[in-house]
């Protein structure tokens, strides 16, 4: 049995993350970031076992046409239509990210919930009990089952009422970086395992907390110079310049927040030590 090939149509940034995980699994990736018509979708999928798309780049009608031609597309048109019927709400500035993966054999998993602010993500969601977190995750997992999700999605919900849906992200979630730094299985690996109907991996965190923050370049400097100070101060910091973020994980949330805020302020030139 040969390794399958996954067709992936998404933003350019997604390619490197999925390619890295596909390489580890030995899976082929055929990538495109172009918006395609139904005929173009069908042609693109000819040498692919499955097709994974960002729904923002394609209409449901184009996806339906490809499905009728025998292309396995994730997310499916049925899943998208059911999610479109759910009322969306406006964000108040802070919101919650719930990451879900689900395979065709109904194996499903959720990562710890993330709080997203203007320039920080904190995982797990602070200020809630274990039971509240379980209730939020159970609600998201139930929704994934109801809409027949295969693959993964990120539900962004109101920070004060998790039943108020703000939006849905698919191939590139907002809370992506922390899973690459502090999760046994990151979102991109898990997404591939789900669409290929492989057993899903563990979503346990390797440390108790992780904080990630957005980086703004110091107009008087560059993106490289701050590494000298920041990496020396805390060797555990993880950077990703492709998304302009820094993260650190550990078991003391207050200390982690201090480190990330310091890194942001130093990187932007707000402080000099």
C-alpha positions as protocol buffer text, in pm:
chain_id: "A"
residue {
  index: 1
  type: UNK
  ca { x: 0 y: 0 z: 0 }
}
residue {
  index: 2
  type: UNK
  ca { x: 154 y: 331 z: -107 }
}
residue {
  index: 3
  type: UNK
  ca { x: 145 y: 654 z: 87 }
}
residue {
  index: 4
  type: UNK
  ca { x: -149 y: 878 z: -9 }
}
residue {
  index: 5
  type: UNK
  ca { x: -132 y: 1225 z: -161 }
}
residue {
  index: 6
  type: UNK
  ca { x: -332 y: 1509 z: -8 }
}
residue {
  index: 7
  type: UNK
  ca { x: -436 y: 1802 z: -223 }
}
residue {
  index: 8
  type: UNK
  ca { x: -423 y: 2122 z: -17 }
}
residue {
  index: 9
  type: UNK
  ca { x: -571 y: 2452 z: -133 }
}
residue {
  index: 10
  type: UNK
  ca { x: -509 y: 2724 z: 123 }
}
residue {
  index: 11
  type: UNK
  ca { x: -314 y: 3043 z: 189 }
}
residue {
  index: 12
  type: UNK
  ca { x: 55 y: 3035 z: 108 }
}
residue {
  index: 13
  type: UNK
  ca { x: 156 y: 3029 z: 475 }
}
residue {
  index: 14
  type: UNK
  ca { x: -17 y: 2694 z: 529 }
}
residue {
  index: 15
  type: UNK
  ca { x: 209 y: 2509 z: 289 }
}
residue {
  index: 16
  type: UNK
  ca { x: 520 y: 2494 z: 506 }
}
residue {
  index: 17
  type: UNK
  ca { x: 336 y: 2377 z: 818 }
}
residue {
  index: 18
  type: UNK
  ca { x: 145 y: 2100 z: 643 }
}
residue {
  index: 19
  type: UNK
  ca { x: 443 y: 2003 z: 430 }
}
residue {
  index: 20
  type: UNK
  ca { x: 659 y: 1958 z: 739 }
}
residue {
  index: 21
  type: UNK
  ca { x: 404 y: 1727 z: 900 }
}
residue {
  index: 22
  type: UNK
  ca { x: 341 y: 1540 z: 574 }
}
residue {
  index: 23
  type: UNK
  ca { x: 714 y: 1477 z: 538 }
}
residue {
  index: 24
  type: UNK
  ca { x: 725 y: 1318 z: 883 }
}
residue {
  index: 25
  type: UNK
  ca { x: 437 y: 1086 z: 790 }
}
residue {
  index: 26
  type: UNK
  ca { x: 566 y: 1015 z: 440 }
}
residue {
  index: 27
  type: UNK
  ca { x: 252 y: 1164 z: 285 }
}
residue {
  index: 28
  type: UNK
  ca { x: 255 y: 1351 z: -44 }
}
residue {
  index: 29
  type: UNK
  ca { x: 125 y: 1708 z: -55 }
}
residue {
  index: 30
  type: UNK
  ca { x: 6 y: 1883 z: -369 }
}
residue {
  index: 31
  type: UNK
  ca { x: -34 y: 2248 z: -282 }
}
residue {
  index: 32
  type: UNK
  ca { x: -206 y: 2549 z: -433 }
}
residue {
  index: 33
  type: UNK
  ca { x: -316 y: 2886 z: -303 }
}
residue {
  index: 34
  type: UNK
  ca { x: -527 y: 2973 z: -609 }
}
residue {
  index: 35
  type: UNK
  ca { x: -902 y: 3023 z: -608 }
}
residue {
  index: 36
  type: UNK
  ca { x: -1044 y: 2758 z: -840 }
}
residue {
  index: 37
  type: UNK
  ca { x: -1366 y: 2690 z: -1027 }
}
residue {
  index: 38
  type: UNK
  ca { x: -1539 y: 2354 z: -995 }
}
residue {
  index: 39
  type: UNK
  ca { x: -1370 y: 2223 z: -1312 }
}
residue {
  index: 40
  type: UNK
  ca { x: -1033 y: 2343 z: -1187 }
}
residue {
  index: 41
  type: UNK
  ca { x: -1094 y: 2173 z: -851 }
}
residue {
  index: 42
  type: UNK
  ca { x: -1169 y: 1846 z: -1029 }
}
residue {
  index: 43
  type: UNK
  ca { x: -855 y: 1872 z: -1244 }
}
residue {
  index: 44
  type: UNK
  ca { x: -638 y: 1963 z: -946 }
}
residue {
  index: 45
  type: UNK
  ca { x: -766 y: 1660 z: -753 }
}
residue {
  index: 46
  type: UNK
  ca { x: -698 y: 1405 z: -1028 }
}
residue {
  index: 47
  type: UNK
  ca { x: -377 y: 1271 z: -874 }
}
residue {
  index: 48
  type: UNK
  ca { x: -484 y: 1326 z: -513 }
}
residue {
  index: 49
  type: UNK
  ca { x: -651 y: 1080 z: -277 }
}
residue {
  index: 50
  type: UNK
  ca { x: -834 y: 1358 z: -95 }
}
residue {
  index: 51
  type: UNK
  ca { x: -871 y: 1733 z: -130 }
}
residue {
  index: 52
  type: UNK
  ca { x: -853 y: 1970 z: 168 }
}
residue {
  index: 53
  type: UNK
  ca { x: -955 y: 2327 z: 106 }
}
residue {
  index: 54
  type: UNK
  ca { x: -999 y: 2660 z: 276 }
}
residue {
  index: 55
  type: UNK
  ca { x: -1371 y: 2733 z: 224 }
}
residue {
  index: 56
  type: UNK
  ca { x: -1292 y: 3104 z: 201 }
}
residue {
  index: 57
  type: UNK
  ca { x: -1135 y: 3035 z: -140 }
}
residue {
  index: 58
  type: UNK
  ca { x: -1424 y: 2837 z: -293 }
}
residue {
  index: 59
  type: UNK
  ca { x: -1801 y: 2846 z: -319 }
}
residue {
  index: 60
  type: UNK
  ca { x: -2015 y: 2567 z: -181 }
}
residue {
  index: 61
  type: UNK
  ca { x: -2154 y: 2510 z: -529 }
}
residue {
  index: 62
  type: UNK
  ca { x: -1803 y: 2449 z: -667 }
}
residue {
  index: 63
  type: UNK
  ca { x: -1737 y: 2202 z: -387 }
}
residue {
  index: 64
  type: UNK
  ca { x: -2065 y: 2022 z: -459 }
}
residue {
  index: 65
  type: UNK
  ca { x: -1977 y: 1987 z: -826 }
}
residue {
  index: 66
  type: UNK
  ca { x: -1639 y: 1838 z: -736 }
}
residue {
  index: 67
  type: UNK
  ca { x: -1807 y: 1596 z: -494 }
}
residue {
  index: 68
  type: UNK
  ca { x: -2051 y: 1482 z: -763 }
}
residue {
  index: 69
  type: UNK
  ca { x: -1748 y: 1410 z: -983 }
}
residue {
  index: 70
  type: UNK
  ca { x: -1618 y: 1174 z: -714 }
}
residue {
  index: 71
  type: UNK
  ca { x: -1368 y: 1401 z: -540 }
}
residue {
  index: 72
  type: UNK
  ca { x: -1344 y: 1360 z: -164 }
}
residue {
  index: 73
  type: UNK
  ca { x: -1339 y: 1717 z: -36 }
}
residue {
  index: 74
  type: UNK
  ca { x: -1290 y: 1826 z: 325 }
}
residue {
  index: 75
  type: UNK
  ca { x: -1468 y: 2012 z: 466 }
}
residue {
  index: 76
  type: UNK
  ca { x: -1765 y: 1874 z: 273 }
}
residue {
  index: 77
  type: UNK
  ca { x: -2039 y: 2091 z: 127 }
}
residue {
  index: 78
  type: UNK
  ca { x: -2283 y: 1938 z: 377 }
}
residue {
  index: 79
  type: UNK
  ca { x: -2064 y: 2039 z: 671 }
}
residue {
  index: 80
  type: UNK
  ca { x: -2028 y: 2392 z: 537 }
}
residue {
  index: 81
  type: UNK
  ca { x: -2400 y: 2433 z: 474 }
}
residue {
  index: 82
  type: UNK
  ca { x: -2487 y: 2325 z: 826 }
}
residue {
  index: 83
  type: UNK
  ca { x: -2234 y: 2563 z: 979 }
}
residue {
  index: 84
  type: UNK
  ca { x: -2359 y: 2850 z: 763 }
}
residue {
  index: 85
  type: UNK
  ca { x: -2701 y: 2811 z: 925 }
}
residue {
  index: 86
  type: UNK
  ca { x: -2559 y: 2894 z: 1268 }
}
residue {
  index: 87
  type: UNK
  ca { x: -2586 y: 3259 z: 1369 }
}
residue {
  index: 88
  type: UNK
  ca { x: -2252 y: 3440 z: 1391 }
}
residue {
  index: 89
  type: UNK
  ca { x: -2183 y: 3710 z: 1650 }
}
residue {
  index: 90
  type: UNK
  ca { x: -1950 y: 4010 z: 1660 }
}
residue {
  index: 91
  type: UNK
  ca { x: -1634 y: 3985 z: 1870 }
}
residue {
  index: 92
  type: UNK
  ca { x: -1586 y: 4222 z: 2163 }
}
residue {
  index: 93
  type: UNK
  ca { x: -1206 y: 4214 z: 2132 }
}
residue {
  index: 94
  type: UNK
  ca { x: -1140 y: 3902 z: 2337 }
}
residue {
  index: 95
  type: UNK
  ca { x: -1262 y: 3558 z: 2241 }
}
residue {
  index: 96
  type: UNK
  ca { x: -1208 y: 3189 z: 2299 }
}
residue {
  index: 97
  type: UNK
  ca { x: -1049 y: 2942 z: 2057 }
}
residue {
  index: 98
  type: UNK
  ca { x: -1159 y: 2578 z: 2061 }
}
residue {
  index: 99
  type: UNK
  ca { x: -962 y: 2344 z: 1835 }
}
residue {
  index: 100
  type: UNK
  ca { x: -1127 y: 2020 z: 1725 }
}
residue {
  index: 101
  type: UNK
  ca { x: -1017 y: 1730 z: 1507 }
}
residue {
  index: 102
  type: UNK
  ca { x: -1245 y: 1446 z: 1396 }
}
residue {
  index: 103
  type: UNK
  ca { x: -1192 y: 1147 z: 1167 }
}
residue {
  index: 104
  type: UNK
  ca { x: -1433 y: 956 z: 943 }
}
residue {
  index: 105
  type: UNK
  ca { x: -1454 y: 680 z: 1205 }
}
residue {
  index: 106
  type: UNK
  ca { x: -1586 y: 932 z: 1460 }
}
residue {
  index: 107
  type: UNK
  ca { x: -1268 y: 954 z: 1663 }
}
residue {
  index: 108
  type: UNK
  ca { x: -1259 y: 1312 z: 1787 }
}
residue {
  index: 109
  type: UNK
  ca { x: -1038 y: 1522 z: 2012 }
}
residue {
  index: 110
  type: UNK
  ca { x: -1009 y: 1873 z: 2148 }
}
residue {
  index: 111
  type: UNK
  ca { x: -707 y: 2071 z: 2262 }
}
residue {
  index: 112
  type: UNK
  ca { x: -711 y: 2280 z: 2581 }
}
residue {
  index: 113
  type: UNK
  ca { x: -909 y: 2600 z: 2527 }
}
residue {
  index: 114
  type: UNK
  ca { x: -725 y: 2922 z: 2442 }
}
residue {
  index: 115
  type: UNK
  ca { x: -799 y: 3284 z: 2533 }
}
residue {
  index: 116
  type: UNK
  ca { x: -718 y: 3521 z: 2246 }
}
residue {
  index: 117
  type: UNK
  ca { x: -672 y: 3894 z: 2305 }
}
residue {
  index: 118
  type: UNK
  ca { x: -542 y: 4167 z: 2074 }
}
residue {
  index: 119
  type: UNK
  ca { x: -179 y: 4058 z: 2111 }
}
residue {
  index: 120
  type: UNK
  ca { x: -171 y: 3751 z: 2338 }
}
residue {
  index: 121
  type: UNK
  ca { x: -293 y: 3393 z: 2349 }
}
residue {
  index: 122
  type: UNK
  ca { x: -310 y: 3210 z: 2680 }
}
residue {
  index: 123
  type: UNK
  ca { x: -362 y: 2835 z: 2705 }
}
residue {
  index: 124
  type: UNK
  ca { x: -542 y: 2689 z: 2887 }
}
residue {
  index: 125
  type: UNK
  ca { x: -818 y: 2947 z: 2928 }
}
residue {
  index: 126
  type: UNK
  ca { x: -758 y: 3117 z: 3265 }
}
residue {
  index: 127
  type: UNK
  ca { x: -1030 y: 3173 z: 3523 }
}
residue {
  index: 128
  type: UNK
  ca { x: -1251 y: 2874 z: 3449 }
}
residue {
  index: 129
  type: UNK
  ca { x: -1299 y: 2549 z: 3636 }
}
residue {
  index: 130
  type: UNK
  ca { x: -1214 y: 2207 z: 3495 }
}
residue {
  index: 131
  type: UNK
  ca { x: -1585 y: 2135 z: 3466 }
}
residue {
  index: 132
  type: UNK
  ca { x: -1650 y: 2454 z: 3271 }
}
residue {
  index: 133
  type: UNK
  ca { x: -1367 y: 2369 z: 3032 }
}
residue {
  index: 134
  type: UNK
  ca { x: -1507 y: 2019 z: 2984 }
}
residue {
  index: 135
  type: UNK
  ca { x: -1852 y: 2162 z: 2912 }
}
residue {
  index: 136
  type: UNK
  ca { x: -1712 y: 2401 z: 2648 }
}
residue {
  index: 137
  type: UNK
  ca { x: -1510 y: 2124 z: 2483 }
}
residue {
  index: 138
  type: UNK
  ca { x: -1807 y: 1884 z: 2491 }
}
residue {
  index: 139
  type: UNK
  ca { x: -2027 y: 2142 z: 2321 }
}
residue {
  index: 140
  type: UNK
  ca { x: -1771 y: 2190 z: 2043 }
}
residue {
  index: 141
  type: UNK
  ca { x: -1723 y: 1815 z: 1999 }
}
residue {
  index: 142
  type: UNK
  ca { x: -2099 y: 1767 z: 1976 }
}
residue {
  index: 143
  type: UNK
  ca { x: -2119 y: 2033 z: 1707 }
}
residue {
  index: 144
  type: UNK
  ca { x: -1839 y: 1865 z: 1513 }
}
residue {
  index: 145
  type: UNK
  ca { x: -2036 y: 1540 z: 1518 }
}
residue {
  index: 146
  type: UNK
  ca { x: -2363 y: 1708 z: 1422 }
}
residue {
  index: 147
  type: UNK
  ca { x: -2215 y: 1875 z: 1112 }
}
residue {
  index: 148
  type: UNK
  ca { x: -2016 y: 1565 z: 1013 }
}
residue {
  index: 149
  type: UNK
  ca { x: -1676 y: 1728 z: 1045 }
}
residue {
  index: 150
  type: UNK
  ca { x: -1387 y: 1534 z: 897 }
}
residue {
  index: 151
  type: UNK
  ca { x: -1051 y: 1701 z: 949 }
}
residue {
  index: 152
  type: UNK
  ca { x: -1035 y: 1991 z: 1190 }
}
residue {
  index: 153
  type: UNK
  ca { x: -1167 y: 2334 z: 1268 }
}
residue {
  index: 154
  type: UNK
  ca { x: -1124 y: 2617 z: 1511 }
}
residue {
  index: 155
  type: UNK
  ca { x: -1436 y: 2761 z: 1669 }
}
residue {
  index: 156
  type: UNK
  ca { x: -1398 y: 3120 z: 1784 }
}
residue {
  index: 157
  type: UNK
  ca { x: -1663 y: 3195 z: 2045 }
}
residue {
  index: 158
  type: UNK
  ca { x: -1759 y: 3480 z: 2276 }
}
residue {
  index: 159
  type: UNK
  ca { x: -1542 y: 3500 z: 2586 }
}
residue {
  index: 160
  type: UNK
  ca { x: -1847 y: 3551 z: 2807 }
}
residue {
  index: 161
  type: UNK
  ca { x: -2080 y: 3301 z: 2638 }
}
residue {
  index: 162
  type: UNK
  ca { x: -1924 y: 3005 z: 2460 }
}
residue {
  index: 163
  type: UNK
  ca { x: -2255 y: 2929 z: 2286 }
}
residue {
  index: 164
  type: UNK
  ca { x: -2219 y: 3248 z: 2079 }
}
residue {
  index: 165
  type: UNK
  ca { x: -2017 y: 3158 z: 1770 }
}
residue {
  index: 166
  type: UNK
  ca { x: -1802 y: 3433 z: 1617 }
}
residue {
  index: 167
  type: UNK
  ca { x: -1637 y: 3249 z: 1327 }
}
residue {
  index: 168
  type: UNK
  ca { x: -1486 y: 2921 z: 1209 }
}
residue {
  index: 169
  type: UNK
  ca { x: -1128 y: 2871 z: 1087 }
}
residue {
  index: 170
  type: UNK
  ca { x: -1019 y: 2560 z: 902 }
}
residue {
  index: 171
  type: UNK
  ca { x: -668 y: 2493 z: 777 }
}
residue {
  index: 172
  type: UNK
  ca { x: -497 y: 2781 z: 960 }
}
residue {
  index: 173
  type: UNK
  ca { x: -642 y: 2850 z: 1307 }
}
residue {
  index: 174
  type: UNK
  ca { x: -558 y: 3164 z: 1503 }
}
residue {
  index: 175
  type: UNK
  ca { x: -436 y: 2954 z: 1797 }
}
residue {
  index: 176
  type: UNK
  ca { x: -201 y: 2752 z: 1575 }
}
residue {
  index: 177
  type: UNK
  ca { x: 139 y: 2843 z: 1718 }
}
residue {
  index: 178
  type: UNK
  ca { x: 96 y: 2714 z: 2070 }
}
residue {
  index: 179
  type: UNK
  ca { x: 11 y: 2361 z: 1951 }
}
residue {
  index: 180
  type: UNK
  ca { x: 343 y: 2352 z: 1765 }
}
residue {
  index: 181
  type: UNK
  ca { x: 530 y: 2449 z: 2081 }
}
residue {
  index: 182
  type: UNK
  ca { x: 347 y: 2283 z: 2369 }
}
residue {
  index: 183
  type: UNK
  ca { x: 123 y: 2000 z: 2246 }
}
residue {
  index: 184
  type: UNK
  ca { x: 205 y: 1634 z: 2198 }
}
residue {
  index: 185
  type: UNK
  ca { x: 31 y: 1652 z: 1857 }
}
residue {
  index: 186
  type: UNK
  ca { x: 5 y: 1987 z: 1684 }
}
residue {
  index: 187
  type: UNK
  ca { x: -300 y: 2097 z: 1487 }
}
residue {
  index: 188
  type: UNK
  ca { x: -142 y: 2044 z: 1143 }
}
residue {
  index: 189
  type: UNK
  ca { x: -33 y: 1685 z: 1210 }
}
residue {
  index: 190
  type: UNK
  ca { x: -370 y: 1606 z: 1365 }
}
residue {
  index: 191
  type: UNK
  ca { x: -560 y: 1755 z: 1072 }
}
residue {
  index: 192
  type: UNK
  ca { x: -377 y: 1526 z: 830 }
}
residue {
  index: 193
  type: UNK
  ca { x: -433 y: 1223 z: 1051 }
}
residue {
  index: 194
  type: UNK
  ca { x: -804 y: 1306 z: 1070 }
}
residue {
  index: 195
  type: UNK
  ca { x: -866 y: 1350 z: 696 }
}
residue {
  index: 196
  type: UNK
  ca { x: -668 y: 1031 z: 624 }
}
residue {
  index: 197
  type: UNK
  ca { x: -870 y: 848 z: 891 }
}
residue {
  index: 198
  type: UNK
  ca { x: -560 y: 755 z: 1088 }
}
residue {
  index: 199
  type: UNK
  ca { x: -580 y: 716 z: 1466 }
}
residue {
  index: 200
  type: UNK
  ca { x: -554 y: 1060 z: 1623 }
}
residue {
  index: 201
  type: UNK
  ca { x: -267 y: 1165 z: 1845 }
}
residue {
  index: 202
  type: UNK
  ca { x: -265 y: 1295 z: 2200 }
}
residue {
  index: 203
  type: UNK
  ca { x: -351 y: 1662 z: 2252 }
}
residue {
  index: 204
  type: UNK
  ca { x: -199 y: 1682 z: 2598 }
}
residue {
  index: 205
  type: UNK
  ca { x: 15 y: 1984 z: 2680 }
}
residue {
  index: 206
  type: UNK
  ca { x: 380 y: 1917 z: 2754 }
}
residue {
  index: 207
  type: UNK
  ca { x: 383 y: 2199 z: 3012 }
}
residue {
  index: 208
  type: UNK
  ca { x: 95 y: 2330 z: 3223 }
}
residue {
  index: 209
  type: UNK
  ca { x: 65 y: 2669 z: 3049 }
}
residue {
  index: 210
  type: UNK
  ca { x: 173 y: 2842 z: 2732 }
}
residue {
  index: 211
  type: UNK
  ca { x: 158 y: 3210 z: 2642 }
}
residue {
  index: 212
  type: UNK
  ca { x: 218 y: 3344 z: 2290 }
}
residue {
  index: 213
  type: UNK
  ca { x: 241 y: 3705 z: 2184 }
}
residue {
  index: 214
  type: UNK
  ca { x: 249 y: 3910 z: 1865 }
}
residue {
  index: 215
  type: UNK
  ca { x: 572 y: 4089 z: 1777 }
}
residue {
  index: 216
  type: UNK
  ca { x: 608 y: 4439 z: 1636 }
}
residue {
  index: 217
  type: UNK
  ca { x: 945 y: 4537 z: 1490 }
}
residue {
  index: 218
  type: UNK
  ca { x: 1140 y: 4823 z: 1644 }
}
residue {
  index: 219
  type: UNK
  ca { x: 1148 y: 5089 z: 1368 }
}
residue {
  index: 220
  type: UNK
  ca { x: 1504 y: 5175 z: 1475 }
}
residue {
  index: 221
  type: UNK
  ca { x: 1624 y: 4817 z: 1455 }
}
residue {
  index: 222
  type: UNK
  ca { x: 1545 y: 4492 z: 1273 }
}
residue {
  index: 223
  type: UNK
  ca { x: 1391 y: 4153 z: 1345 }
}
residue {
  index: 224
  type: UNK
  ca { x: 1720 y: 3981 z: 1424 }
}
residue {
  index: 225
  type: UNK
  ca { x: 1904 y: 4198 z: 1675 }
}
residue {
  index: 226
  type: UNK
  ca { x: 1657 y: 4144 z: 1965 }
}
residue {
  index: 227
  type: UNK
  ca { x: 1737 y: 3770 z: 1966 }
}
residue {
  index: 228
  type: UNK
  ca { x: 2072 y: 3840 z: 2133 }
}
residue {
  index: 229
  type: UNK
  ca { x: 1910 y: 3979 z: 2447 }
}
residue {
  index: 230
  type: UNK
  ca { x: 1586 y: 3779 z: 2452 }
}
residue {
  index: 231
  type: UNK
  ca { x: 1736 y: 3435 z: 2393 }
}
residue {
  index: 232
  type: UNK
  ca { x: 2004 y: 3498 z: 2653 }
}
residue {
  index: 233
  type: UNK
  ca { x: 1745 y: 3616 z: 2905 }
}
residue {
  index: 234
  type: UNK
  ca { x: 1518 y: 3316 z: 2844 }
}
residue {
  index: 235
  type: UNK
  ca { x: 1647 y: 3025 z: 2629 }
}
residue {
  index: 236
  type: UNK
  ca { x: 1298 y: 2871 z: 2638 }
}
residue {
  index: 237
  type: UNK
  ca { x: 1146 y: 3138 z: 2415 }
}
residue {
  index: 238
  type: UNK
  ca { x: 1024 y: 3011 z: 2077 }
}
residue {
  index: 239
  type: UNK
  ca { x: 998 y: 3246 z: 1778 }
}
residue {
  index: 240
  type: UNK
  ca { x: 814 y: 3216 z: 1449 }
}
residue {
  index: 241
  type: UNK
  ca { x: 890 y: 3505 z: 1217 }
}
residue {
  index: 242
  type: UNK
  ca { x: 649 y: 3374 z: 952 }
}
residue {
  index: 243
  type: UNK
  ca { x: 363 y: 3481 z: 1181 }
}
residue {
  index: 244
  type: UNK
  ca { x: 554 y: 3735 z: 1395 }
}
residue {
  index: 245
  type: UNK
  ca { x: 498 y: 3557 z: 1726 }
}
residue {
  index: 246
  type: UNK
  ca { x: 692 y: 3451 z: 2031 }
}
residue {
  index: 247
  type: UNK
  ca { x: 585 y: 3187 z: 2283 }
}
residue {
  index: 248
  type: UNK
  ca { x: 701 y: 3028 z: 2604 }
}
residue {
  index: 249
  type: UNK
  ca { x: 562 y: 2739 z: 2806 }
}
residue {
  index: 250
  type: UNK
  ca { x: 601 y: 2638 z: 3171 }
}
residue {
  index: 251
  type: UNK
  ca { x: 418 y: 2585 z: 3495 }
}
residue {
  index: 252
  type: UNK
  ca { x: 391 y: 2941 z: 3629 }
}
residue {
  index: 253
  type: UNK
  ca { x: 144 y: 3149 z: 3430 }
}
residue {
  index: 254
  type: UNK
  ca { x: 237 y: 3481 z: 3589 }
}
residue {
  index: 255
  type: UNK
  ca { x: 604 y: 3428 z: 3506 }
}
residue {
  index: 256
  type: UNK
  ca { x: 521 y: 3332 z: 3147 }
}
residue {
  index: 257
  type: UNK
  ca { x: 311 y: 3645 z: 3099 }
}
residue {
  index: 258
  type: UNK
  ca { x: 597 y: 3855 z: 3235 }
}
residue {
  index: 259
  type: UNK
  ca { x: 841 y: 3696 z: 2990 }
}
residue {
  index: 260
  type: UNK
  ca { x: 620 y: 3740 z: 2683 }
}
residue {
  index: 261
  type: UNK
  ca { x: 526 y: 4100 z: 2765 }
}
residue {
  index: 262
  type: UNK
  ca { x: 895 y: 4180 z: 2822 }
}
residue {
  index: 263
  type: UNK
  ca { x: 981 y: 4017 z: 2489 }
}
residue {
  index: 264
  type: UNK
  ca { x: 714 y: 4219 z: 2309 }
}
residue {
  index: 265
  type: UNK
  ca { x: 824 y: 4547 z: 2467 }
}
residue {
  index: 266
  type: UNK
  ca { x: 1194 y: 4486 z: 2399 }
}
residue {
  index: 267
  type: UNK
  ca { x: 1131 y: 4368 z: 2044 }
}
residue {
  index: 268
  type: UNK
  ca { x: 929 y: 4679 z: 1962 }
}
residue {
  index: 269
  type: UNK
  ca { x: 1186 y: 4913 z: 2119 }
}
residue {
  index: 270
  type: UNK
  ca { x: 955 y: 5022 z: 2401 }
}
residue {
  index: 271
  type: UNK
  ca { x: 1219 y: 4913 z: 2653 }
}
residue {
  index: 272
  type: UNK
  ca { x: 1595 y: 4865 z: 2610 }
}
residue {
  index: 273
  type: UNK
  ca { x: 1683 y: 4606 z: 2871 }
}
